Amino acid sequence: MKSENGESGDDGQSPFKSRSGLRRILNALGYSLAGLAAAWRHEHAFRQEAWLALLLLPVALVLPASGTGKALMAGSVLLVLVVELLNSAIESVVDRVSLEHHPLARRAKDLGSAAVMLALVNVAVVWLLVLLG
């Protein structure tokens, strides 16, 4: 099977994956925007955390903190969104494989949830350290 650049897909890579250049960047941007839209549409927790980010990010910029402190506060909030997206991806894959109850499926979902919880704890710790330090 030939890819769009004329090479065969025998190198173990997906024939759907663009190899280089501006086309790859545009594809990646489209996939990223589609992922954000899907998260907004289908993931209640992501919407809640996005609203929280829209509230906290401007607050982080106006609080009396150093530039580094502001960056840490903003970064900790954005990290929650990143972890939530990964958690949602894990949940989607687990559900795609099977909707039956299985200990490994439960573990995967619980681990993703724990990651989100730690990201939220990280927000609290970073903000407290920056504001009290």
N, CA, C and O atoms as a Tinker XYZ file with bonds, in Angstrom:
   532  protein
     1  N      0.843000   -1.183000    0.000000    73     2
     2  CA     0.000000    0.000000    0.000000    64     1     3
     3  C      0.887000    1.244000    0.000000    63     2     4     5
     4  O      1.817000    1.342000    0.800000    81     3
     5  N      0.613000    2.160000   -0.862000    73     3     6
     6  CA     1.407000    3.377000   -0.982000    64     5     7
     7  C      0.787000    4.498000   -0.162000    63     6     8     9
     8  O     -0.431000    4.680000   -0.167000    81     7
     9  N      1.637000    5.254000    0.547000    73     7    10
    10  CA     1.156000    6.411000    1.286000    64     9    11
    11  C      1.050000    7.589000    0.337000    63    10    12    13
    12  O      1.368000    7.474000   -0.847000    81    11
    13  N      0.602000    8.722000    0.860000    73    11    14
    14  CA     0.417000    9.885000   -0.010000    64    13    15
    15  C      1.722000   10.414000   -0.571000    63    14    16    17
    16  O      1.718000   11.134000   -1.570000    81    15
    17  N      2.866000   10.060000    0.068000    73    15    18
    18  CA     4.135000   10.516000   -0.487000    64    17    19
    19  C      4.787000    9.440000   -1.361000    63    18    20    21
    20  O      5.942000    9.583000   -1.761000    81    19
    21  N      4.040000    8.347000   -1.661000    73    19    22
    22  CA     4.506000    7.343000   -2.593000    64    21    23
    23  C      5.276000    6.199000   -1.965000    63    22    24    25
    24  O      5.655000    5.263000   -2.668000    81    23
    25  N      5.520000    6.246000   -0.657000    73    23    26
    26  CA     6.254000    5.178000   -0.003000    64    25    27
    27  C      5.293000    4.088000    0.432000    63    26    28    29
    28  O      4.122000    4.344000    0.710000    81    27
    29  N      5.806000    2.872000    0.486000    73    27    30
    30  CA     4.947000    1.780000    0.940000    64    29    31
    31  C      4.828000    1.821000    2.448000    63    30    32    33
    32  O      5.689000    2.377000    3.131000    81    31
    33  N      3.754000    1.228000    2.974000    73    31    34
    34  CA     3.518000    1.194000    4.403000    64    33    35
    35  C      4.194000    0.016000    5.074000    63    34    36    37
    36  O      3.812000   -0.352000    6.185000    81    35
    37  N      5.196000   -0.594000    4.432000    73    35    38
    38  CA     5.845000   -1.781000    4.962000    64    37    39
    39  C      6.858000   -1.474000    6.059000    63    38    40    41
    40  O      7.453000   -2.402000    6.607000    81    39
    41  N      7.069000   -0.229000    6.390000    73    39    42
    42  CA     8.053000    0.120000    7.421000    64    41    43
    43  C      7.458000    0.072000    8.823000    63    42    44    45
    44  O      8.105000    0.506000    9.776000    81    43
    45  N      6.256000   -0.440000    8.967000    73    43    46
    46  CA     5.634000   -0.567000   10.279000    64    45    47
    47  C      4.872000    0.667000   10.724000    63    46    48    49
    48  O      4.261000    0.651000   11.793000    81    47
    49  N      4.889000    1.725000    9.946000    73    47    50
    50  CA     4.173000    2.934000   10.305000    64    49    51
    51  C      2.812000    2.950000    9.631000    63    50    52    53
    52  O      2.613000    2.352000    8.574000    81    51
    53  N      1.906000    3.631000   10.252000    73    51    54
    54  CA     0.559000    3.733000    9.709000    64    53    55
    55  C      0.575000    4.484000    8.384000    63    54    56    57
    56  O      1.230000    5.520000    8.270000    81    55
    57  N     -0.132000    3.977000    7.387000    73    55    58
    58  CA    -0.219000    4.704000    6.118000    64    57    59
    59  C     -1.051000    5.981000    6.238000    63    58    60    61
    60  O     -1.060000    6.810000    5.329000    81    59
    61  N     -1.752000    6.133000    7.369000    73    59    62
    62  CA    -2.574000    7.320000    7.582000    64    61    63
    63  C     -1.775000    8.458000    8.197000    63    62    64    65
    64  O     -2.267000    9.582000    8.296000    81    63
    65  N     -0.564000    8.176000    8.605000    73    63    66
    66  CA     0.256000    9.169000    9.285000    64    65    67
    67  C      1.057000    9.961000    8.253000    63    66    68    69
    68  O      1.812000    9.394000    7.463000    81    67
    69  N      0.878000   11.275000    8.276000    73    67    70
    70  CA     1.646000   12.146000    7.396000    64    69    71
    71  C      3.081000   12.188000    7.904000    63    70    72    73
    72  O      3.308000   12.172000    9.114000    81    71
    73  N      4.024000   12.241000    7.020000    73    71    74
    74  CA     5.424000   12.091000    7.410000    64    73    75
    75  C      6.110000   13.380000    7.839000    63    74    76    77
    76  O      6.857000   13.370000    8.817000    81    75
    77  N      5.883000   14.486000    7.144000    73    75    78
    78  CA     6.666000   15.673000    7.469000    64    77    79
    79  C      6.018000   16.926000    6.890000    63    78    80    81
    80  O      5.034000   16.874000    6.153000    81    79
    81  N      6.611000   18.036000    7.254000    73    79    82
    82  CA     6.243000   19.292000    6.649000    64    81    83
    83  C      4.994000   19.940000    7.203000    63    82    84    85
    84  O      4.452000   19.544000    8.234000    81    83
    85  N      4.565000   20.945000    6.482000    73    83    86
    86  CA     3.413000   21.738000    6.879000    64    85    87
    87  C      2.151000   20.888000    6.956000    63    86    88    89
    88  O      1.296000   21.124000    7.810000    81    87
    89  N      2.028000   19.912000    6.080000    73    87    90
    90  CA     0.841000   19.044000    6.079000    64    89    91
    91  C      0.705000   18.317000    7.417000    63    90    92    93
    92  O     -0.397000   18.204000    7.956000    81    91
    93  N      1.824000   17.823000    7.954000    73    91    94
    94  CA     1.805000   17.128000    9.236000    64    93    95
    95  C      1.375000   18.061000   10.351000    63    94    96    97
    96  O      0.601000   17.676000   11.228000    81    95
    97  N      1.872000   19.280000   10.320000    73    95    98
    98  CA     1.524000   20.269000   11.342000    64    97    99
    99  C      0.035000   20.611000   11.274000    63    98   100   101
   100  O     -0.636000   20.696000   12.303000    81    99
   101  N     -0.469000   20.804000   10.072000    73    99   102
   102  CA    -1.894000   21.116000    9.907000    64   101   103
   103  C     -2.772000   19.937000   10.331000    63   102   104   105
   104  O     -3.811000   20.128000   10.962000    81   103
   105  N     -2.348000   18.720000    9.982000    73   103   106
   106  CA    -3.089000   17.532000   10.426000    64   105   107
   107  C     -3.108000   17.464000   11.948000    63   106   108   109
   108  O     -4.156000   17.229000   12.550000    81   107
   109  N     -1.953000   17.669000   12.566000    73   107   110
   110  CA    -1.858000   17.598000   14.023000    64   109   111
   111  C     -2.752000   18.647000   14.674000    63   110   112   113
   112  O     -3.414000   18.366000   15.673000    81   111
   113  N     -2.773000   19.847000   14.118000    73   111   114
   114  CA    -3.633000   20.903000   14.650000    64   113   115
   115  C     -5.103000   20.495000   14.538000    63   114   116   117
   116  O     -5.872000   20.676000   15.482000    81   115
   117  N     -5.487000   19.952000   13.402000    73   115   118
   118  CA    -6.867000   19.509000   13.218000    64   117   119
   119  C     -7.255000   18.416000   14.200000    63   118   120   121
   120  O     -8.349000   18.446000   14.764000    81   119
   121  N     -6.358000   17.442000   14.411000    73   119   122
   122  CA    -6.637000   16.363000   15.355000    64   121   123
   123  C     -6.741000   16.906000   16.780000    63   122   124   125
   124  O     -7.593000   16.472000   17.556000    81   123
   125  N     -5.878000   17.848000   17.114000    73   123   126
   126  CA    -5.899000   18.435000   18.457000    64   125   127
   127  C     -7.191000   19.203000   18.704000    63   126   128   129
   128  O     -7.799000   19.076000   19.767000    81   127
   129  N     -7.607000   19.996000   17.728000    73   127   130
   130  CA    -8.855000   20.740000   17.877000    64   129   131
   131  C    -10.053000   19.801000   17.944000    63   130   132   133
   132  O    -11.001000   20.058000   18.686000    81   131
   133  N    -10.016000   18.716000   17.176000    73   131   134
   134  CA   -11.093000   17.722000   17.233000    64   133   135
   135  C    -11.125000   17.056000   18.609000    63   134   136   137
   136  O    -12.197000   16.781000   19.147000    81   135
   137  N     -9.954000   16.801000   19.169000    73   135   138
   138  CA    -9.889000   16.212000   20.505000    64   137   139
   139  C    -10.440000   17.142000   21.561000    63   138   140   141
   140  O    -11.182000   16.706000   22.441000    81   139
   141  N    -10.090000   18.418000   21.493000    73   139   142
   142  CA   -10.633000   19.386000   22.449000    64   141   143
   143  C    -12.150000   19.500000   22.306000    63   142   144   145
   144  O    -12.870000   19.572000   23.302000    81   143
   145  N    -12.625000   19.516000   21.071000    73   143   146
   146  CA   -14.072000   19.603000   20.845000    64   145   147
   147  C    -14.784000   18.363000   21.385000    63   146   148   149
   148  O    -15.854000   18.473000   21.986000    81   147
   149  N    -14.200000   17.194000   21.176000    73   147   150
   150  CA   -14.799000   15.956000   21.686000    64   149   151
   151  C    -14.813000   15.953000   23.209000    63   150   152   153
   152  O    -15.794000   15.538000   23.825000    81   151
   153  N    -13.725000   16.415000   23.812000    73   151   154
   154  CA   -13.674000   16.471000   25.274000    64   153   155
   155  C    -14.742000   17.428000   25.799000    63   154   156   157
   156  O    -15.432000   17.121000   26.770000    81   155
   157  N    -14.874000   18.566000   25.167000    73   155   158
   158  CA   -15.880000   19.543000   25.598000    64   157   159
   159  C    -17.294000   18.966000   25.445000    63   158   160   161
   160  O    -18.146000   19.145000   26.315000    81   159
   161  N    -17.522000   18.285000   24.348000    73   159   162
   162  CA   -18.851000   17.758000   24.048000    64   161   163
   163  C    -19.227000   16.563000   24.915000    63   162   164   165
   164  O    -20.386000   16.433000   25.310000    81   163
   165  N    -18.263000   15.683000   25.221000    73   163   166
   166  CA   -18.589000   14.403000   25.839000    64   165   167
   167  C    -18.103000   14.223000   27.272000    63   166   168   169
   168  O    -18.513000   13.273000   27.938000    81   167
   169  N    -17.251000   15.100000   27.759000    73   167   170
   170  CA   -16.637000   14.894000   29.073000    64   169   171
   171  C    -17.022000   16.015000   30.034000    63   170   172   173
   172  O    -16.511000   17.132000   29.955000    81   171
   173  N    -17.936000   15.682000   30.943000    73   171   174
   174  CA   -18.416000   16.656000   31.922000    64   173   175
   175  C    -17.272000   17.171000   32.790000    63   174   176   177
   176  O    -17.187000   18.371000   33.050000    81   175
   177  N    -16.396000   16.283000   33.239000    73   175   178
   178  CA   -15.278000   16.686000   34.099000    64   177   179
   179  C    -14.361000   17.666000   33.361000    63   178   180   181
   180  O    -13.876000   18.626000   33.960000    81   179
   181  N    -14.120000   17.434000   32.076000    73   179   182
   182  CA   -13.273000   18.351000   31.313000    64   181   183
   183  C    -13.908000   19.736000   31.245000    63   182   184   185
   184  O    -13.221000   20.746000   31.400000    81   183
   185  N    -15.208000   19.785000   31.016000    73   183   186
   186  CA   -15.889000   21.090000   30.968000    64   185   187
   187  C    -15.748000   21.817000   32.306000    63   186   188   189
   188  O    -15.464000   23.014000   32.336000    81   187
   189  N    -15.947000   21.098000   33.410000    73   187   190
   190  CA   -15.808000   21.725000   34.733000    64   189   191
   191  C    -14.396000   22.266000   34.930000    63   190   192   193
   192  O    -14.210000   23.393000   35.389000    81   191
   193  N    -13.411000   21.457000   34.581000    73   191   194
   194  CA   -12.016000   21.883000   34.768000    64   193   195
   195  C    -11.640000   23.004000   33.799000    63   194   196   197
   196  O    -10.821000   23.860000   34.136000    81   195
   197  N    -12.219000   23.009000   32.618000    73   195   198
   198  CA   -11.960000   24.107000   31.677000    64   197   199
   199  C    -12.533000   25.414000   32.209000    63   198   200   201
   200  O    -11.888000   26.458000   32.111000    81   199
   201  N    -13.744000   25.367000   32.773000    73   199   202
   202  CA   -14.320000   26.581000   33.372000    64   201   203
   203  C    -13.459000   27.052000   34.544000    63   202   204   205
   204  O    -13.229000   28.250000   34.714000    81   203
   205  N    -12.989000   26.110000   35.342000    73   203   206
   206  CA   -12.101000   26.460000   36.452000    64   205   207
   207  C    -10.825000   27.118000   35.926000    63   206   208   209
   208  O    -10.342000   28.095000   36.499000    81   207
   209  N    -10.283000   26.578000   34.834000    73   207   210
   210  CA    -9.082000   27.165000   34.233000    64   209   211
   211  C     -9.357000   28.577000   33.722000    63   210   212   213
   212  O     -8.528000   29.471000   33.889000    81   211
   213  N    -10.515000   28.777000   33.103000    73   211   214
   214  CA   -10.855000   30.113000   32.604000    64   213   215
   215  C    -10.993000   31.121000   33.741000    63   214   216   217
   216  O    -10.793000   32.318000   33.538000    81   215
   217  N    -11.331000   30.646000   34.926000    73   215   218
   218  CA   -11.406000   31.507000   36.100000    64   217   219
   219  C    -10.019000   31.721000   36.708000    63   218   220   221
   220  O     -9.643000   32.853000   37.014000    81   219
   221  N     -9.265000   30.643000   36.883000    73   219   222
   222  CA    -7.995000   30.725000   37.608000    64   221   223
   223  C     -6.853000   31.342000   36.800000    63   222   224   225
   224  O     -5.998000   32.017000   37.373000    81   223
   225  N     -6.819000   31.128000   35.494000    73   223   226
   226  CA    -5.701000   31.663000   34.707000    64   225   227
   227  C     -5.615000   33.188000   34.769000    63   226   228   229
   228  O     -4.523000   33.712000   34.990000    81   227
   229  N     -6.710000   33.920000   34.584000    73   227   230
   230  CA    -6.606000   35.383000   34.739000    64   229   231
   231  C     -6.252000   35.795000   36.177000    63   230   232   233
   232  O     -5.519000   36.760000   36.390000    81   231
   233  N     -6.775000   35.059000   37.147000    73   231   234
   234  CA    -6.454000   35.357000   38.555000    64   233   235
   235  C     -4.957000   35.198000   38.781000    63   234   236   237
   236  O     -4.334000   36.030000   39.442000    81   235
   237  N     -4.379000   34.133000   38.235000    73   235   238
   238  CA    -2.945000   33.901000   38.392000    64   237   239
   239  C     -2.135000   35.063000   37.830000    63   238   240   241
   240  O     -1.077000   35.400000   38.362000    81   239
   241  N     -2.624000   35.670000   36.766000    73   239   242
   242  CA    -1.885000   36.760000   36.123000    64   241   243
   243  C     -1.952000   38.069000   36.902000    63   242   244   245
   244  O     -1.048000   38.898000   36.795000    81   243
   245  N     -3.003000   38.264000   37.678000    73   243   246
   246  CA    -3.139000   39.535000   38.400000    64   245   247
   247  C     -2.701000   39.454000   39.858000    63   246   248   249
   248  O     -2.563000   40.487000   40.513000    81   247
   249  N     -2.483000   38.267000   40.373000    73   247   250
   250  CA    -2.045000   38.150000   41.764000    64   249   251
   251  C     -0.623000   38.664000   41.918000    63   250   252   253
   252  O      0.171000   38.616000   40.979000    81   251
   253  N     -0.308000   39.159000   43.117000    73   251   254
   254  CA     1.050000   39.672000   43.350000    64   253   255
   255  C      2.046000   38.526000   43.536000    63   254   256   257
   256  O      2.360000   38.128000   44.658000    81   255
   257  N      2.525000   38.016000   42.427000    73   255   258
   258  CA     3.514000   36.934000   42.446000    64   257   259
   259  C      4.558000   37.241000   41.378000    63   258   260   261
   260  O      4.323000   38.027000   40.460000    81   259
   261  N      5.711000   36.605000   41.521000    73   259   262
   262  CA     6.764000   36.790000   40.518000    64   261   263
   263  C      6.325000   36.166000   39.201000    63   262   264   265
   264  O      5.337000   35.433000   39.145000    81   263
   265  N      7.057000   36.459000   38.163000    73   263   266
   266  CA     6.768000   35.849000   36.873000    64   265   267
   267  C      6.849000   34.334000   36.948000    63   266   268   269
   268  O      6.034000   33.624000   36.359000    81   267
   269  N      7.843000   33.849000   37.682000    73   267   270
   270  CA     7.980000   32.402000   37.853000    64   269   271
   271  C      6.791000   31.839000   38.616000    63   270   272   273
   272  O      6.280000   30.776000   38.264000    81   271
   273  N      6.351000   32.525000   39.643000    73   271   274
   274  CA     5.192000   32.085000   40.419000    64   273   275
   275  C      3.940000   32.048000   39.566000    63   274   276   277
   276  O      3.160000   31.098000   39.638000    81   275
   277  N      3.746000   33.082000   38.756000    73   275   278
   278  CA     2.585000   33.120000   37.868000    64   277   279
   279  C      2.637000   31.967000   36.868000    63   278   280   281
   280  O      1.621000   31.333000   36.583000    81   279
   281  N      3.838000   31.703000   36.336000    73   279   282
   282  CA     3.997000   30.600000   35.383000    64   281   283
   283  C      3.699000   29.263000   36.053000    63   282   284   285
   284  O      3.063000   28.398000   35.450000    81   283
   285  N      4.149000   29.085000   37.287000    73   283   286
   286  CA     3.871000   27.844000   38.008000    64   285   287
   287  C      2.384000   27.681000   38.279000    63   286   288   289
   288  O      1.837000   26.588000   38.140000    81   287
   289  N      1.735000   28.768000   38.664000    73   287   290
   290  CA     0.301000   28.694000   38.935000    64   289   291
   291  C     -0.473000   28.371000   37.659000    63   290   292   293
   292  O     -1.351000   27.508000   37.665000    81   291
   293  N     -0.152000   29.057000   36.575000    73   291   294
   294  CA    -0.845000   28.805000   35.307000    64   293   295
   295  C     -0.537000   27.396000   34.803000    63   294   296   297
   296  O     -1.431000   26.691000   34.335000    81   295
   297  N      0.717000   26.994000   34.898000    73   295   298
   298  CA     1.102000   25.659000   34.436000    64   297   299
   299  C      0.412000   24.551000   35.203000    63   298   300   301
   300  O      0.030000   23.531000   34.630000    81   299
   301  N      0.252000   24.754000   36.508000    73   299   302
   302  CA    -0.417000   23.717000   37.303000    64   301   303
   303  C     -1.883000   23.571000   36.890000    63   302   304   305
   304  O     -2.423000   22.466000   36.898000    81   303
   305  N     -2.517000   24.671000   36.534000    73   303   306
   306  CA    -3.914000   24.625000   36.093000    64   305   307
   307  C     -4.013000   23.946000   34.727000    63   306   308   309
   308  O     -4.889000   23.108000   34.513000    81   307
   309  N     -3.123000   24.301000   33.810000    73   307   310
   310  CA    -3.146000   23.681000   32.485000    64   309   311
   311  C     -2.822000   22.189000   32.566000    63   310   312   313
   312  O     -3.331000   21.397000   31.772000    81   311
   313  N     -1.974000   21.806000   33.524000    73   311   314
   314  CA    -1.647000   20.394000   33.702000    64   313   315
   315  C     -2.897000   19.576000   34.028000    63   314   316   317
   316  O     -3.013000   18.431000   33.590000    81   315
   317  N     -3.819000   20.138000   34.779000    73   315   318
   318  CA    -5.067000   19.432000   35.092000    64   317   319
   319  C     -5.817000   19.103000   33.798000    63   318   320   321
   320  O     -6.336000   17.996000   33.649000    81   319
   321  N     -5.876000   20.040000   32.877000    73   319   322
   322  CA    -6.570000   19.802000   31.608000    64   321   323
   323  C     -5.869000   18.715000   30.796000    63   322   324   325
   324  O     -6.521000   17.863000   30.193000    81   323
   325  N     -4.539000   18.749000   30.785000    73   323   326
   326  CA    -3.775000   17.734000   30.060000    64   325   327
   327  C     -4.049000   16.349000   30.637000    63   326   328   329
   328  O     -4.311000   15.400000   29.898000    81   327
   329  N     -3.987000   16.243000   31.960000    73   327   330
   330  CA    -4.202000   14.943000   32.601000    64   329   331
   331  C     -5.642000   14.476000   32.393000    63   330   332   333
   332  O     -5.882000   13.285000   32.191000    81   331
   333  N     -6.591000   15.391000   32.440000    73   331   334
   334  CA    -7.993000   15.012000   32.203000    64   333   335
   335  C     -8.190000   14.501000   30.779000    63   334   336   337
   336  O     -8.932000   13.542000   30.566000    81   335
   337  N     -7.538000   15.127000   29.805000    73   335   338
   338  CA    -7.630000   14.642000   28.430000    64   337   339
   339  C     -7.062000   13.230000   28.312000    63   338   340   341
   340  O     -7.648000   12.379000   27.643000    81   339
   341  N     -5.934000   12.981000   28.950000    73   339   342
   342  CA    -5.342000   11.638000   28.916000    64   341   343
   343  C     -6.234000   10.626000   29.630000    63   342   344   345
   344  O     -6.398000    9.499000   29.162000    81   343
   345  N     -6.810000   11.027000   30.761000    73   343   346
   346  CA    -7.734000   10.154000   31.482000    64   345   347
   347  C     -8.944000    9.818000   30.607000    63   346   348   349
   348  O     -9.376000    8.666000   30.552000    81   347
   349  N     -9.481000   10.818000   29.932000    73   347   350
   350  CA   -10.631000   10.580000   29.057000    64   349   351
   351  C    -10.257000    9.651000   27.902000    63   350   352   353
   352  O    -11.061000    8.815000   27.488000    81   351
   353  N     -9.044000    9.799000   27.387000    73   351   354
   354  CA    -8.589000    8.920000   26.312000    64   353   355
   355  C     -8.495000    7.480000   26.806000    63   354   356   357
   356  O     -8.918000    6.554000   26.115000    81   355
   357  N     -7.945000    7.294000   27.994000    73   355   358
   358  CA    -7.853000    5.948000   28.573000    64   357   359
   359  C     -9.248000    5.354000   28.733000    63   358   360   361
   360  O     -9.482000    4.204000   28.360000    81   359
   361  N    -10.171000    6.133000   29.285000    73   359   362
   362  CA   -11.535000    5.642000   29.481000    64   361   363
   363  C    -12.193000    5.280000   28.153000    63   362   364   365
   364  O    -12.903000    4.278000   28.069000    81   363
   365  N    -11.970000    6.073000   27.129000    73   363   366
   366  CA   -12.555000    5.791000   25.818000    64   365   367
   367  C    -12.017000    4.494000   25.233000    63   366   368   369
   368  O    -12.771000    3.689000   24.686000    81   367
   369  N    -10.718000    4.298000   25.352000    73   367   370
   370  CA   -10.116000    3.073000   24.820000    64   369   371
   371  C    -10.620000    1.857000   25.589000    63   370   372   373
   372  O    -10.960000    0.839000   24.987000    81   371
   373  N    -10.668000    1.955000   26.909000    73   371   374
   374  CA   -11.166000    0.841000   27.718000    64   373   375
   375  C    -12.602000    0.508000   27.330000    63   374   376   377
   376  O    -12.947000   -0.662000   27.165000    81   375
   377  N    -13.435000    1.527000   27.184000    73   375   378
   378  CA   -14.831000    1.291000   26.806000    64   377   379
   379  C    -14.946000    0.743000   25.386000    63   378   380   381
   380  O    -15.853000   -0.038000   25.099000    81   379
   381  N    -14.050000    1.138000   24.504000    73   379   382
   382  CA   -14.061000    0.637000   23.129000    64   381   383
   383  C    -13.724000   -0.848000   23.095000    63   382   384   385
   384  O    -14.307000   -1.609000   22.323000    81   383
   385  N    -12.771000   -1.256000   23.943000    73   383   386
   386  CA   -12.365000   -2.654000   23.973000    64   385   387
   387  C    -13.495000   -3.527000   24.501000    63   386   388   389
   388  O    -13.806000   -4.571000   23.927000    81   387
   389  N    -14.112000   -3.090000   25.605000    73   387   390
   390  CA   -15.210000   -3.865000   26.167000    64   389   391
   391  C    -15.922000   -3.052000   27.227000    63   390   392   393
   392  O    -15.295000   -2.322000   27.995000    81   391
   393  N    -17.234000   -3.184000   27.263000    73   391   394
   394  CA   -18.022000   -2.518000   28.296000    64   393   395
   395  C    -18.268000   -3.434000   29.497000    63   394   396   397
   396  O    -18.864000   -3.014000   30.489000    81   395
   397  N    -17.809000   -4.686000   29.406000    73   395   398
   398  CA   -18.000000   -5.598000   30.539000    64   397   399
   399  C    -17.088000   -5.191000   31.699000    63   398   400   401
   400  O    -16.025000   -4.602000   31.504000    81   399
   401  N    -17.532000   -5.521000   32.893000    73   399   402
   402  CA   -16.737000   -5.221000   34.076000    64   401   403
   403  C    -15.555000   -6.177000   34.139000    63   402   404   405
   404  O    -15.725000   -7.396000   34.111000    81   403
   405  N    -14.367000   -5.617000   34.223000    73   403   406
   406  CA   -13.159000   -6.421000   34.308000    64   405   407
   407  C    -12.203000   -5.713000   35.258000    63   406   408   409
   408  O    -12.115000   -4.485000   35.234000    81   407
   409  N    -11.483000   -6.460000   36.096000    73   407   410
   410  CA   -10.567000   -5.828000   37.055000    64   409   411
   411  C     -9.516000   -4.934000   36.397000    63   410   412   413
   412  O     -9.173000   -3.886000   36.945000    81   411
   413  N     -9.003000   -5.327000   35.239000    73   411   414
   414  CA    -7.994000   -4.497000   34.575000    64   413   415
   415  C     -8.596000   -3.214000   33.999000    63   414   416   417
   416  O     -7.955000   -2.164000   34.016000    81   415
   417  N     -9.818000   -3.299000   33.492000    73   415   418
   418  CA   -10.497000   -2.100000   33.000000    64   417   419
   419  C    -10.738000   -1.151000   34.166000    63   418   420   421
   420  O    -10.514000    0.054000   34.052000    81   419
   421  N    -11.187000   -1.692000   35.268000    73   419   422
   422  CA   -11.421000   -0.875000   36.465000    64   421   423
   423  C    -10.124000   -0.228000   36.930000    63   422   424   425
   424  O    -10.106000    0.955000   37.270000    81   423
   425  N     -9.031000   -1.003000   36.945000    73   423   426
   426  CA    -7.741000   -0.464000   37.375000    64   425   427
   427  C     -7.298000    0.674000   36.461000    63   426   428   429
   428  O     -6.834000    1.708000   36.943000    81   427
   429  N     -7.437000    0.497000   35.145000    73   427   430
   430  CA    -7.026000    1.536000   34.204000    64   429   431
   431  C     -7.797000    2.828000   34.456000    63   430   432   433
   432  O     -7.224000    3.917000   34.475000    81   431
   433  N     -9.108000    2.687000   34.649000    73   431   434
   434  CA    -9.931000    3.880000   34.888000    64   433   435
   435  C     -9.605000    4.511000   36.241000    63   434   436   437
   436  O     -9.554000    5.736000   36.353000    81   435
   437  N     -9.387000    3.695000   37.259000    73   435   438
   438  CA    -9.034000    4.228000   38.584000    64   437   439
   439  C     -7.676000    4.928000   38.562000    63   438   440   441
   440  O     -7.498000    5.961000   39.207000    81   439
   441  N     -6.724000    4.370000   37.823000    73   439   442
   442  CA    -5.404000    5.012000   37.719000    64   441   443
   443  C     -5.505000    6.364000   37.023000    63   442   444   445
   444  O     -4.863000    7.329000   37.438000    81   443
   445  N     -6.300000    6.435000   35.978000    73   443   446
   446  CA    -6.506000    7.718000   35.304000    64   445   447
   447  C     -7.151000    8.731000   36.224000    63   446   448   449
   448  O     -6.763000    9.899000   36.244000    81   447
   449  N     -8.138000    8.285000   36.986000    73   447   450
   450  CA    -8.807000    9.164000   37.945000    64   449   451
   451  C     -7.837000    9.634000   39.024000    63   450   452   453
   452  O     -7.865000   10.797000   39.426000    81   451
   453  N     -6.988000    8.736000   39.486000    73   451   454
   454  CA    -5.989000    9.112000   40.500000    64   453   455
   455  C     -5.022000   10.161000   39.945000    63   454   456   457
   456  O     -4.606000   11.070000   40.664000    81   455
   457  N     -4.673000   10.034000   38.683000    73   455   458
   458  CA    -3.781000   11.018000   38.064000    64   457   459
   459  C     -4.428000   12.402000   38.048000    63   458   460   461
   460  O     -3.765000   13.403000   38.321000    81   459
   461  N     -5.716000   12.457000   37.728000    73   459   462
   462  CA    -6.432000   13.742000   37.737000    64   461   463
   463  C     -6.463000   14.305000   39.154000    63   462   464   465
   464  O     -6.241000   15.499000   39.354000    81   463
   465  N     -6.737000   13.453000   40.132000    73   463   466
   466  CA    -6.781000   13.911000   41.525000    64   465   467
   467  C     -5.426000   14.495000   41.942000    63   466   468   469
   468  O     -5.380000   15.546000   42.582000    81   467
   469  N     -4.334000   13.830000   41.589000    73   467   470
   470  CA    -3.011000   14.350000   41.946000    64   469   471
   471  C     -2.714000   15.670000   41.232000    63   470   472   473
   472  O     -2.062000   16.548000   41.798000    81   471
   473  N     -3.183000   15.812000   40.008000    73   471   474
   474  CA    -3.005000   17.087000   39.295000    64   473   475
   475  C     -3.767000   18.206000   40.000000    63   474   476   477
   476  O     -3.286000   19.337000   40.076000    81   475
   477  N     -4.955000   17.891000   40.515000    73   475   478
   478  CA    -5.731000   18.896000   41.253000    64   477   479
   479  C     -5.058000   19.242000   42.589000    63   478   480   481
   480  O     -5.034000   20.406000   42.990000    81   479
   481  N     -4.519000   18.238000   43.269000    73   479   482
   482  CA    -3.766000   18.494000   44.511000    64   481   483
   483  C     -2.554000   19.367000   44.192000    63   482   484   485
   484  O     -2.206000   20.263000   44.961000    81   483
   485  N     -1.922000   19.102000   43.063000    73   483   486
   486  CA    -0.771000   19.898000   42.641000    64   485   487
   487  C     -1.148000   21.375000   42.483000    63   486   488   489
   488  O     -0.372000   22.254000   42.858000    81   487
   489  N     -2.327000   21.650000   41.933000    73   487   490
   490  CA    -2.790000   23.040000   41.803000    64   489   491
   491  C     -2.840000   23.692000   43.178000    63   490   492   493
   492  O     -2.320000   24.792000   43.368000    81   491
   493  N     -3.458000   23.022000   44.124000    73   491   494
   494  CA    -3.595000   23.592000   45.468000    64   493   495
   495  C     -2.228000   23.831000   46.102000    63   494   496   497
   496  O     -1.992000   24.890000   46.684000    81   495
   497  N     -1.333000   22.859000   45.994000    73   495   498
   498  CA    -0.001000   22.989000   46.604000    64   497   499
   499  C      0.780000   24.119000   45.955000    63   498   500   501
   500  O      1.364000   24.948000   46.654000    81   499
   501  N      0.799000   24.164000   44.636000    73   499   502
   502  CA     1.554000   25.218000   43.931000    64   501   503
   503  C      1.002000   26.591000   44.281000    63   502   504   505
   504  O      1.765000   27.501000   44.603000    81   503
   505  N     -0.315000   26.749000   44.221000    73   503   506
   506  CA    -0.899000   28.058000   44.514000    64   505   507
   507  C     -0.617000   28.480000   45.957000    63   506   508   509
   508  O     -0.280000   29.637000   46.208000    81   507
   509  N     -0.750000   27.558000   46.900000    73   507   510
   510  CA    -0.437000   27.897000   48.298000    64   509   511
   511  C      1.008000   28.287000   48.488000    63   510   512   513
   512  O      1.301000   29.281000   49.152000    81   511
   513  N      1.928000   27.510000   47.909000    73   511   514
   514  CA     3.354000   27.818000   48.044000    64   513   515
   515  C      3.715000   29.169000   47.416000    63   514   516   517
   516  O      4.510000   29.929000   47.969000    81   515
   517  N      3.123000   29.454000   46.260000    73   515   518
   518  CA     3.429000   30.734000   45.597000    64   517   519
   519  C      2.839000   31.888000   46.399000    63   518   520   521
   520  O      3.502000   32.905000   46.600000    81   519
   521  N      1.611000   31.739000   46.853000    73   519   522
   522  CA     0.937000   32.854000   47.541000    64   521   523
   523  C      1.440000   33.058000   48.962000    63   522   524   525
   524  O      1.440000   34.186000   49.457000    81   523
   525  N      1.868000   31.996000   49.625000    73   523   526
   526  CA     2.339000   32.124000   51.011000    64   525   527
   527  C      3.848000   32.285000   51.099000    63   526   528   529
   528  O      4.383000   32.616000   52.157000    81   527
   529  N      4.548000   32.044000   49.960000    73   527   530
   530  CA     6.016000   32.060000   49.984000    64   529   531
   531  C      6.630000   33.354000   49.776000    63   530   532
   532  O      7.857000   33.463000   49.779000    81   531
